[in-house]
Amino acid sequence: MQSANVLLKKIVRSSVLPFAAQHGMKKDLFLLSRTLSLSLCLKQDNSCNPSEKLDLDAWKKVMKSGLQEEVSEMVSERKELSTVSAAREILEMWRLAGRPVPETLSEEQLKTFMECPSKSAKKKYLKYLHLKELYKKNDKRKTDEKRERRLEMQEQASKPDETKRNSFMCLWASTMDRAYSWRVAQSMIFGQPLVFDMSYEKDMSAREVANAVKQIVLGEGFNRRSVDPFHIHFCNFKDDSLYNKEFIKHYKEAWGRLLITVTDQCYTEVFPKDKLIYLTADSPKVMKTFDHDKIYIVGSMVDKSIKTGVSLARAKRLGLETAALPLEKYLLWNSGAKNLTLDQMMCILLTLKDTGDWKKALEFVPKRKYYGFVNKPVHELKKTLNLINMLKLGKRQEEVQKQFAKNYSKKLMQK
């Protein structure tokens, strides 16, 4: 009988108590379960000892512990929901304030955002997610544009008139390419040489060497399409240099068929010294006219830190004549260095060679570097200067105008 009572107690605890805990611990359910268990015990054995009776105090403790656990779980869930909603409100406020916030956040990203230890860490994490979202949008936009272009090309290829036109354009391009190649081949025999000094690899970083090669490639394209191109020489060129690697990247198989002269010798060993002129912005001598009998040298250097005097020191060490472009004579120069890119130098020299007009040649100088040409009317120069001074200096406008008038008059007197 005792074993039967113990078994009955276990059944009641395993069935009634969890059911009561799940349904909110209602009082009537507790009473029902208690009376059920007591009545069963009384029916089976009326002569139960007091020690074998059901321990209601222990039962209450078990029930209270289960209730507290469930209540704590519910409170934690409510807190979590409130923190999530608060985090979403904060994100919405930051988005309205114009801060970099992603449009959509997953649950994992939101949890990571809430776990950030400080406000700055949260901002950095949101900025990272925002940039990641922008990159995805850009990639998607590019793929869509490529798909649209591909569809347009397919539609154009389906039209018979377009096929004729495309074939004519291909024929025209091939014939013009042959004509350009013929001009460059003629310049290699009869043309004026133009030297690019390729000995500045030690003075540049790998990125600057890559930029220099890009500019030279652009300049070679301008020279190839010119009416009277130069005979381009790459002097001091080493086969194991970064220059060579970058040129192979750009030209690939065409690098071996390029109509230029490449040598590892110095230009003083290839040409007579009395015909060489080194073009550098640091030269004290200003170039007045373009001489068709001279051989001009351009340093193949892109220097973002602007190391002044490197090319001038090299020319003086070799005992060569130097010259600088007359930028201040023809242009009302802005503050800044007078260094130009290699493709701009190529365009300027080609225009001077064909026309001899400095105004046309210096139009290839970037317009952000100067205010205008000096040969403009004085009232136009005053208007531009007044506007610039108002934007930059404000109240100091009159002082700057007076100082500019003094300096400008001194320059005119010196010339």
C-alpha positions, 0 to 999 in steps of 0.5 A: 500500500505504501508503494502504491501511495508513493506511485500516486504522488509521483503521478500527481506531481508529474501531471497536475503540477506542470499543467497548473504552472503552464496555466498561470497557477490559478487557485481553483486548479490548485485546490482541485489537484490538492483535493484530488490527491487527498481524496485518492489517498484517503480512499486507498488507505484511511489508516495512513500515518502522519509521516506518510501524508502529503507534505503541502509545505514542500509542494508550495515551495516547488510551486512558488519556484516554478512560478518565479521562473516563469515570471522571470522569463516573461519579464526578460522577454518583455525587457528584450522586446522593449530594448529592441523597439527602443533600438529601432526608434534610435535608428529611425531618429539617427536616420532622420538626422542624416547620419549614415544608417542602413535602410534594413537591419537583420535580427543578428545585426540589431543584436550586435548593435545593441551589444556595442559597448559605447555610442561611438562603437554603435556609430562605427558599426552602423557606418560599416553596415551603411557602406556595405549596403551602398556597395551592394546597391552600386554592384547591383546598379552596375550589373543592371546597366551592363544587362541593359547595354547588352540587350541594346547591343543585341537589339542593334545587332539584329537590325540589318542597317546597324550591321552595315554601319558597324562594319563600316565603322570597323573598316574606318577604324582599321584604316585610320589605325593604319594611317596613324601607324604610317605617320608614326613610322615616318616620324621614327625616320624623319621626325623630331625626337622627344625623350622621356627620362625613365630614371626616376623609379627610385624617387617614386612609390609603386603607385606613383610609377603606375600613375606615371605610366598611365599618363605616358600611355595617354600622351603616346595616344595623343602623339599617335593621332597627331598630324606630325608626331614626335619620335618618342624615346624611352631612355634609361629604361631597364627591363626589370623595372616597374616601368616595364611591368606597368607598360606590359599591363597596359599594352600587353601583346602590343608592347613589342609592336609599339613604334617607339625607341626603347633603350637602357642608355642615357640620352647623353649617349644617344644625342649630342649634349648641345641639342638637348633641353631638359624641361623642368618647372624648377628651371630659372630659364623660361622657354620663349619659342619652340625650337624644331632643331632641339631635342626636349627631355621630359622627366617621367615622374609623378610626385605627389609630395612635390620634391622640388629640384630633383629633375633640375639637379639631374640636368645640372649634373649632366651639364644640360640646358634647362627650360620651364614653360612660360606659365606666369607670362601667359596665365594669371596663375593661382597659388600652387605648384606649376607641375603638369602631368605627362600627357598635358606636357605632350599635348602642349608640345604637340600644339607648339610644334604644329602652331607655335601659338602659346595661347592654344598650347596652354589651354591644356593646362587645368583651369583650376590652376589659373584665373585666366590669360594675361592678355584679357582686358583689364576689367575682365581680370578685375571682375574675376579677381573681385569675385574670387576675393569676395568668396575667399577673403571677404573684408580683406578684399580691398587690401588684396586688390591693392597688393595685387595691383602693386605686384602686377605693375612690378612684373610688367615693369620687369618684363 
